[in-house]
Amino acid sequence: MRPILPLLLLSALTSHTFGDPGHSAHGEAFNEGPRQAAVLIPGCGDAVKFPISTKKTEARKFFTQGVGQLHGFWYYEAERSFRQVAALDPDCAMAYWGMSMANVNNEKRAAAFIKKATPLKAKATPREQKWITVLENLYRDNDKRDKRQKSLDCIRDFEVLVQDDPKDIEARAFLVWRIWFSRDEAPISSLQAVDALLDQIFAAAPDHPAHHYRIHLWDQSKPILALKSDAQCGQSAPGIAHMWHMPGHTFSKLKRFDDAAWQQEASTRVDHDYMIRTFILPDQIHNYAHNEEWLVRTYNDLGRARDAIALAKSLIANPRHPSNNTLDKQGTSASYGRTRLIDTLTKWGLWDELKAFSTAPAGHNAHDITRLRAAGLAAFHLNDSASLTAALKDLEALKTDDKPASASPDKAPAKSVKNAATAQAKNPGAAGTDKPAAAESKEKQEKSPGKPKQEKSGAKARNNALAELKALSALLDSKAAKSDQSKLLDALKDTDVPKDRLARYWLKLDEKNKAYDLTKNFPQDLQGWISKALVLRDAGKPEEAKKAFTEVQKLAYAMDRDLPVYATLTKAFSDHPNWPAPAPKRTDSGTRPPIESLGPVHWHPPVAPVFEALTLENSIVKSSDFTMKKPTLFMFYLGYECGHCVEQIQAFTKAAADFEKAGIQLVAVTSEPTQAARNIRAKLNLGNDQPLPFPILSDSGLAAFKKVRAYDDFENDTLHATILIDQTGRQRWQDISYTPFTNTKFILEEARRLLAIPANSDTP
């Protein structure tokens, strides 16, 4: 357990009382953001040099770490690092400059933080005063400037920092960042000129994390010019997942999918290592699900179907939470996982697997439209007319709405302060109160291979699915007239049925010319060229088929050899016995660490800490005394005088029989001494002779609260926590916040789902 560091001592307190849920004693700006003490994380930019005037060695280390995290757009951890600086040295004005910089996405908080720096400027060096002034000018009160002028003025202020100290690498780095960041309000007139600034940085510090900025700079115009930085970006700050992710943009656009997959996989491995180490649920990290689903698509670009399937299933298996990961929230693990798994199984013709997956209802209309369509596709290819008819019937009966199921979000869902510690007692990196930075949000909006197309509305998706399944049903019907079949296939040209799929349907009717005409619009990726080669062969165009197959040969170097279509291709083009080309040899991808050293490719639940507490009879018990017997849901609450706590205990009391039936033990842990803890009986209307609905434990010394992270290090105060630990001692789920979790129905259903998944399994 990390030691609790000194409280943040700020010069001005607000009228909020210390104990108000969600309110900081240090000012409104501190109501959001990280709550647990920072730790030094290896690999946050060793080339960063930003001296500050403090006598505290640890404060200097945390400040440097925070600057590196700013360069990696890891704003949540950057704010934590700068808060730690202020905790160690309350007179350090630059700590509040850093907090302001970490909130470029939240002008209100950024302005409030820089105001905290102003009274401390007199204690800062002249250099530091200039850096603070830059943000004071940016966040003026009653500012009448438009966005363009504010951006231009800020750029000029950073230019002055460079001019005043030409050797200050950080001044140049943040100037480049600000020019790029302001590009919407103040378009960049010369990308090459900005690139020249980056050259100056790397001449002095070759491994500086500003490599990140070069990738963004050229991403939308000429990504090939960022290749040198792509080879060094992740290496310059290997502890920051986003730094590994960004080169994937360049490599995808250059169709170097092997390199793109390596970068995206490196990113997810770093994320997983961080999450498991710090007890963070996957979807509490902004951009996490986006990187994962993109990696699934990149695996498919390479023909690595098995890796794509495993990752999609891992996303489905991830813990869900009503605030950040449910099927009806766009861009989440739950939603992306289902969508990408069906995509993958369909793409590679794995019909038995698709049939098995599409049997169980998703419990969400938009996803069930996709599922039933997939079930119909599988049934058609397995020549199972009865199952196809059943899927069609269920689809016709399904109600729809106009909400898309799995679109890529421009923003992560904002959360209220009171739900902030769904981010695990303000665990590092959680997205609970970390709204996506403006820079990140802009990245997501850019047109790139990393952003999937927006899904169709519910009604349109259902109509498209119905049209396709009706056509397939007719194709399987031996008694159907060919004219009727043709009419149904003709109707598909106005739907979202992929051209390569439609061509195969026409071949079923022996309409070779119609199939041939469609090949002109097949996608020019591995799967598209495979379809083109096979459709051209079946359409009686052998020479054109061979030409298409030469493209398949170039792209299939990483393709899984056990895929059915691989055997089909090998047989169809038997005159090419060694047909997959060797993997391309790269000389410009950079020196990479062994990818396994970065972390696991799939998330798995961490080993829960074992804590001790007292029974109401003052006997010492361990958490493992309960979890060894059966899975246990622990509820950490403040006491019987806390109204919200009582509501939680009452809610779980009513649901106790349901949890017992599910084989889940409920245990409550209070911060009260045992004598006071007994008063919960009155709140539950229990007499002295009536048994409690579940064990109540006492932790008045707060050792258990701190051990499970139900403690706010910066506010020196307890938090509510609800934690599920299985019989193997793995922590499967948690909610840690200023308010208790009371949705008993959700956690009961989610606990059942999670406990049915082996702790180290990727299979839902």
N, C-alpha and C positions, 0 to 999 in steps of 0.2 A: 504494500500500500504506500503510495506516495505521501510524504509529509504534507500537512496542511500549511501553506505558506501564509505570510502576513496578509491581513485584509488590505484591500485597496483603500488608501487614505486619501480622500479627495477634499479639496478646499471648500466645496459648497455642497450641502445636502439639500434634497428637495423635501417637500412636505409629506412625502410618502413615509409611512411608518415602516420600521424594519421588517416586521413580520407580514406585511400585506402580500398575499399571494401574487406572484408575478411582478412585484415592484421591488426595485433595488433601492437600498438606502443611499446610493451614490448618485442618483440622478436618473431621469427618464431614459437617457440613451443606453443605460446599463440594464434596462428591463429585458432586452433581447441579447442574443449572442451567447458565447461559451460561458460555462459556469465552473467547470473543473480546472484546477491548476494546470498550466502548461508543462510539458516535459520537452527536453531536447530530443528532436527527431533527427536521426542521421539522414543525410542526403537532401538537404533543403537549399543547396546552393553554396558550396564551399568557396566559390570564387567571389562571393559577395563581400565587399569591404565597406562598412558604413560606421565609422567611429562616432560614438556619442559621449557626452560629458557626464559620466557617472562613475562613482568609485566602486560600484558593485560589479564584480566580474561576471556574475551570473546574468545580471541585467544586460550587459553588453552582448552576451551570447544569445539571449532570447531576442534582443533587438535585431541582431544580424539574421537570426533564423526567421523572424517576422518579415524582414525585407525580402529574403529569398522566397518566402511563401507568397508575398505580393507578386513577385515576378512570375510565379507559377499559377496565379489566379486562385490560390487556395485561401480565400479570404477569411473563412471561418477560423482556420488554424492561425492565420496571421493575426487576427484580432486577439485570439487567445495568447499568442506570444507577446503581443504588446501590452495586454492586460497584466501579464506576468512581470513585465518590466516595471509597470506602475506599482505592482504589489511589492516589488523588491526596492524600488526607489520612487517614492511618491512625488519627489520634486523633479523628476525627469520629464520635461516638457515634450520631448520627442516621443515618449510613449503614447501621448494623445495624438500627436501627428500620425503615428502609425495606425492607431485605431481609426482615425479619420480616413486614411488611405485605404484601409481594409473595408470601408463602407462606400466605395464609389457607386454602388448600386442603390444606396439609401441616403439621399442628400440630407434628410432631416437628422439622421444619426451622425453622419459625417460632420455636419455643421456643429452639432452639439459637442462632439469630441474635440474639435479644433478649438472651441471656446474654452475647453478645460486647459488647453495648452497656453492660452494667452496670458493668464496671470503668472505663469511660470517662466515666461520668456526671459525675464531679467536674470534668471539663474542659468540660462542657456548660453552657449558660445555664439559669437556673431554668425558663424556658418549655420548653426542650428536655427537661429532666429530667421534667417533668410528662407530656410525650408518651411518653417511654420507660416511665414508671411505668404508664401505661395498659396496655401490652403485658406488662409484668412481672406485673401483676395477672391478666391474662388467661391467661398461660402459667405459672402457679405449679407448682412441684414438688409431687408428692403431693397434688394438688388433690382435695378430697372433694366439691366442688360438683357438682350435676347440670348438664346443658347449659343448662337454662332459667336457672338462677341465674347461671351464668357469663356468659350473654348479657346478662342484666339488669344485672349489675355492670359489664360493659364499656360498655353504653349509658350508664349513670350516670357512668362515668369520662369518657366523651366529653362528656357534659353539663357536667361540672365544667370542662373545657377551655373550653367556650363561655362559661360563667358567669365564669370568671377573666379572659377577654379577649373581650368581646362584639364586638370589631371583627375577630376572627380568622375570616376566611371559611373557611379550611381546616378549622377545628374544627367549624364548622357542617356543612360538606360531608361530613366523615367521620362525624359524628353521624348524618346522614341515611343514609349508606351502612350504618352499623352497625345502625341500626334496621331497615332493609330486609333486610340480610343475615341478621339473627337472627330473621326472621319465623316460621320453623318452630318454633324453640324458645320464642320470646317473641312471640306474634302481635301485630300492630300493632292497637292499640285505636282509633286514629283516623288514617286516611289523610290526612284534611284537615289535621290538625295538622302532620303531617310535610310536607305540601305547603306549609304556611305557612312552615316553615323554609326551604324552597327559594325561596320568594318573597323572603325576606330576603337570601339569597345573591345572587339575580339583581338585586336592587335595588342592591347594591354592585358586583357584577361580572356584567353581563348576558351575557357570553360564557363563563361558567365551565362546564367540562365536567360539572358536576353535573346538567346537563340529562339526562344519561344516567340518573340515578337517578329522575327524575320519570317517565320512560317505564316503567322497571321498577315503580315504585310503583303506577301505574294500569293496568298491562298486563292484569291478571287481573280487574279489576272494572269500570272505566270508562275505557277507553283514550282516549276523546275528550278527556278532561281533560289529556292529555299533548301535545296538538297543538302548543302554543306551543313546547314543548321539542323536539318532533320537527322543527320548522322550524329549530332551532339546534344540535341535538346534533352532527351531523357537522361542521358549520361551526366548532364550538367546539374541536375537536381533529381537524382534517382528515387528519392523518398516521396516525390509528389507525382501521383498517378497521372494527372493531366499533362505533365511534361512528356510522358511516354505516349499519351493519346494523340497529341497534336501532329506528330509526323505522319500518323495514319491518314490525315487529310491529304497531304501531298502525295503519298504513295498510292492512295486510292485514285486520285485524279490522274496519276500517271499510269494507272492500271498495273501497278506493281503490287498485286494483291498478297504475294508472299510477305513482302515487307510490311504492308499495311496490317496484316494479321499479326505479325510479330509485335508491332507497336501496340496494337489494341489489346493483345493478350498480356503484354507487359503491364499495361495500364491496369487491367482488371486484376492481375496478380498483386500489384502494389496496393490497390484498393482493398482487396480481400485480406491481405496481411495486416493492414492498418485496422480494418473493421474487426477482425477476429481478436486482434491484440487489445483493442480499446472498447470492445463490447458495443459495437454499433451495428444496427440492422442495415442491410444493404440499401434500401431505398431512402435512408436518411442522408445519403450523400448525393448532392445535386450532380446531374450528368451521368451518374452511375449506370442507370438502365439504358440510357442512350448509347454509351460505349459498348455495353453488353450486346444489345440487339444489333448494333452495327457490326460487331465482331461475328455474330451468327451469320450475317449476310456476307461478310468477307470470307468466312469459311466456305460458304456456298459458292462464292466466286471461284474458289480454288478446287471445288469438288470434294472438300473435306466434310462430307455430309455427317459422318459419325461425330465429329467434334461439334458441328453445328447443333445436332440433335441433343448431345449431352449438355451443352450450354443452355439451350432453350429449356430443357427439363430442369436444369438447375435454377433458372429464373422462376419457373413455375413453383418450385419447391421453396423458394425464399420466404421467410416470415412475412406475413401481411399485417398491416396496421390501418385502422380506419382513417388516419390522417395522411398517410403517404404511400400506401400500397394496397390497392384493391382493384378488382376487375373494372370498376366503373371510373377509375382515374386514368387519364391518358398518360402515356409515357412511363408506366410503372413496370416493375419486374413481372407482376402477375399478368398484366395485359400483354406486354411484349412477348413474354415467354410463350403463351398460347399461340399468338399470331405467328411468331417465327417458327415454332415447331410445326404447325400446319403447313406453312410455306415450304419448309425444308422437306417434309415427307412427301408433299405433292410434287415438288420440283424434281425429286429423284425417283419418283414412282415407287415409293415404299408403301404399297397399298395395304398390306396386312398390318403394318404398324399404324398406318393412318386410321384404318378401321378400328383398331383396338383403342386408340386415343380418342376418337370421335364418338365413342359409344356413350360415355357419361355426360350428362348435361353440365354446362358451365355455370348455370345459374345467373346468367346475364344475357339479355336479349341479343345485343350486338355480337357477342362472342358465340352465342348459340346459332346465330345465322351462319357465321363462318364454320362452326363445327358441323352443322347439318349439311352444308354444301360440301364440306370435305368428306363426310360420311357417304354422300351420294356419289362423289367422284371415286372413292375407294370401291364402292359397290359396283359401279359401272366397269371399272377395270378388272374386278374380280368376277365379272359376269354374274352378279348376284342381283337379279331384278327385284326380288322380294325386299331386300334391304334398301335398294334404291327407292322403291315405292314408299317404304316406311319413312325414309328421310324426307322425301318430297311431301308426304302427308303432314309430318311434324313441322316442316318449314311453312307450309300453308297455314297452319294453325297458330304459328308464332306471332305474337304482337310485336310491333316495332315502335321505336321512337326515332328521333332525328339526331341522336347523339352518337358521334363516332366512338369506336371502342378503343382504338390503339393508335392514335395520332401522335406524332412527335410534338411535345409541348414547347412553346416559346419560353415558358417559365415553369419553374417548379411551383407546386401549389403553396401559396403563402399560408402560414399558420399563425394563430394567435399566440400572444406571449404565454398565456396560461397553458398552452400545449407545447411550449418550447422544449421541455425536456422529454418529449417523446424522443428527443435527442439525448436520451439516456443521462439524465441528471446532468445535462449539458456536456455530454461526452464530446470529445474532439471530433470535428468534421461533420457533425450531424447537420442535416439540412433543415431541422425543425424550425429554427429561426433564421437560418442562413438563406435569405432570398437570393436567387441567382444574381451574380454580379452582372452589371450592364455589359461588361465585355463578354461574359459567357452567353448572355441572352442574345447578343448580336451574333455570336458564332453560330448559335442554334438556328438563327433566322437565315443565315447565308445559304445560298444554293450550292449544295455540295453532295457528293455521293453519300455523305454521312447522315443525310436527312431523308427519311422515308416519306413517301407521298401521303398527304392527308387521306384518311379513310373516308369512304362514302358515308352518306347519311344512312340511318337505319333502314328507311323505306327503300332507298335506292339499292342498298346492298342486298336486301331481301328480294327485290324484283330481279336483280341480276342473277342471284342464286337460283330463284325459281325458273328463270328462263333457261339456264344451263341444265338444271336437273330434268326439266321437262324434255329438253332435246335429247339428253342421254337416255331417258326412259324410253323415248320413241326409238332410239337407235338399238336398244336391247330388245325391242318388241318385234319379233319376227313377222307378225301379222300387220305391222304398220305399213302404210303406203309410202313409197320412197318420196313422193311429192310432199307428203306431210312432214316427213323427216327433213327434207331439204328446206321447207318453209321454216321449221323451227331452228335449223342451223343458220339460215339467212338472218333470222332475228337476232342472233348472237353478235353480229357485227357492230351493233349499237350498244353492246354491254362491255363489261370489263374483262371478258374472257380473253386471256392472252392469245396472241395470233398463232403461236406454235401449238397451243392446245387445240385451237379451232381447226388448224390444218389437219391434225390427226383425226378429228371427228369427220372431216370431209373425206379423208381416206377410207374411213369405215364404209362410206357410201360409194367408194370407188370413184369419187370426183377428184381425179388427179390434177386436173387443171386448176381447180379452185384452191386445192392445197398448195400447188406450186406457186400460184400468185401470192399467197400469203407469206411465203418464205422471204420475200423481199423486205418484209417488215419485222423479221425476227430480231430479238435483241442480239447484240454482238458481244456476248459474254460466253463463258464456257457452256452453260446449259443451252443457250440460244444456238450456238454453233453445232452442238450435239443434235438438237432437234432438227436443225436445217439439214445436216448430213443425212439423217435417217429419213426425213420426209422427202428429200430429193431422191434418195434411193428408191423409196416406195412409190414415188410419183413417176418413175421411169426416166430419171435424169442422172444416170450413173457418173458421167464425167463431172457434172456440177457437184454431185455428192462427194466425189473424191476431193475436189477443191475445198469444199467446206470441211472435209475431214482433216485436211492439212492444218486448218486453223484449230481444230479440236486438239490435234497432236501438240501444238505449241502451248496450249493452255492447260492441258490435263496432267502436267508433271506431278501435281500433288493430289490428284484425284484418288479417292478410295477405290481400291481394286475389287472390293467385295460388293459393289453396287450392281444391281441387275443390268443397268444400262451399260456398264463397263463390259460385261460379258456380251451384250448385244452388239456393241461396237466392234469388239474383237472378232466376233464371228462375221459381221457384215463387211468388215474391211480386213479380211484375213491376209491380204497381200501386204499388210503392214504389221508384221509380227511383233516388232518392238515399237509399237506406235506412240506411247507417251514420250514426248521429248524430255531430255534431262532437265532438271531444275536449273533455272538461270543462275549464272555465277555473278554475284554482285561484288563490286569493289568500292562502292560508295555508300554503303549502308551503315558505316560506323563500326566501332569496336563495341560489341555487345556483351553484357554479362550472361552467364548461363541463365536462361529464362526461368528455370525452376527455382533459382536463388531469390527471385523477387517475391515469391509467395505462391499460394495455391491458385489454380485456374478457376476453381469453383469455391464459392463461400460455404463454410460449414460452421455449425454452432460452436462457440468456444466453451472451454471447460469453466464451469461456474466457480466463483470463489466459495470456499466453505467458511461459514460464519458461525459464531456462537451467540446464544441469548439465554435468558432465564424463563423458565415456565412460571406460571402464576404461583406455583409452590416453591419458587426460588431454587429449582434444580437447573443445572447447566445442561443445555442440549445443543447439538450441532445441526446445521441444516442438512447434513448428509444422513442424520438419523432418520429423517423423513424421506429424503429422495431415494435412499437405498431400497425402501419398501415400495414406493410407487411415485409416479411423476407428481410434482408438487408445485402449486401456484402460491407463491409468497406475496403477501400484501403488506408493504411497509407504510404505516400511517402514523400521524403525529400524536393523536390522543383522543380521548373521549370528549374533550371540550371543543374539538375541531368539527364543525358542522359537516363539512365536506367528507371528512374521514368517516363520520358516523353514517352518512349516506352510502359510502362505499361498503362498509361492513354490513349494513342492512341489506344492500343489494345482493351481496354474495351470500348472506344468510338465506335469503329467499331461494337462491340458486344452488345451495349447498348439495341438495339431494341429486340434482342433475350432474354436478361434478363428481359426486360419489359414484353415480351410475356409470359415468365415463371412466372411472378408475383413476381419478385425479384428486389428490389430497389438497385441501385448502389450509393454509397456515397464515395467521396475521402476526405482524411484528410491530410493536408500538415503541415510540421513544420515551414513554412514561415509565416510571418505576412500577414494580409489580403491584404495589398497593393501589396506586391510581389506576393501573390498567384494569383492575377488577371492576371498575365503575362502568365499563362498557356493557355490563349485564343490564343495567337500568335502561340504557339506550335501546337495548334489544328486547326490553320487557321480559327479562328472565328472572325468575326467583333464584334464591341461593341454592336450591336443590336441583334446579334445572341445568342440564349440561350445556356448555357452549356449543355452538354449531360447528366450530373447528377450533384448534388450539390457538391461544393468544400468547405470544411471547413478548418479553420485555427486553429492551436494549437502551436503557437510560444513559449508558456511557457512549452511545452512538457508534461503537466500533463496527457493528454489523451494518448500520446505515452507510458508513464510509466505505466499508469493504465492497458493498454492492453498488456503490456510486450514487446512492440516494442522498447525496450531500453536495451542497453548493460551496465550493472552496472559497470563491470570491466574496460571497455574502456571509460565510460561516453559519450556514443554516441548513436544516434538514429539508428533504424533498420527499414527495410521495413516490412509491415504486411498486409496480406489479411485475413479478418475475416468474417465468415458467422454467423449471429445471427438471430434466428427465431422469430416469433411473441410472443412466450412465454418468450423471453429473454434468451434462451439457446444458448450457443456458439457451433455451430455444426461442424465447420471446421476452421482451420487456417493454414497459412503459414507465418512464421516470419523468416526473413533472412537478410543477407547483400545485397541480390539482390531481386528485386521485382518478384512477381509471375505473369507471363504473359500468361499462358496457359488458355485462356478464354474458349475454348471448353471443357477442362477437368472439370473446376470448375462449368461450367453451368450444365453439365451432372451430376456431383456429387451432386451439390446443389439440383437438381430436385429429385435425388434418396433419399438423406437424408431428405429432407423436406416432403417426402411421408411417412416417418417413424415417428410415434409419439415419442416425446422426451424421454419418459420413457418406450418405448416398446422394446421388444427383437425380435419382428417379422418383418423381412424385407419385 
